[in-house]
Amino acid sequence: MGNFFHPMTEQASRTLRQCICCAYAIEKGERYCKQSGVWEGDYCTNHYHTACWAALLEEGAAFEFTPGEGDPPEGSRSMADARAALKSTSPDGGSHG
Ligand SMILES: [Zn+2]
């Protein structure tokens, strides 16, 4: 069984996600790079900041980086900060069953 990856796609995020490269938040509505495929028999999907992915490509390290150790793009927030911000902007916590 070989490894297989779909082509990278770029789209606006419909929800809060975490960049696998820098581990910082990809905010709702922010454009990000998404790649899915099969790696050593397991299906996986990775999300990257567009800037993180561009930097990895530049370094030629697209598949050889340590997750969470990349430099976050300027202005990025940690997952904890982004989650807190989402909560504080939801009028009623967003729970409707
Ligand atoms: Zn990132």
Boltz pocket constraint, residues with backbone or C-beta under 6 A from the ligand:
constraints:
  - pocket:
      binder: B
      contacts: [[A, 19], [A, 20], [A, 21], [A, 22], [A, 23], [A, 24], [A, 48], [A, 49], [A, 52], [A, 70], [A, 71], [A, 72], [A, 73]]
      max_distance: 6.0
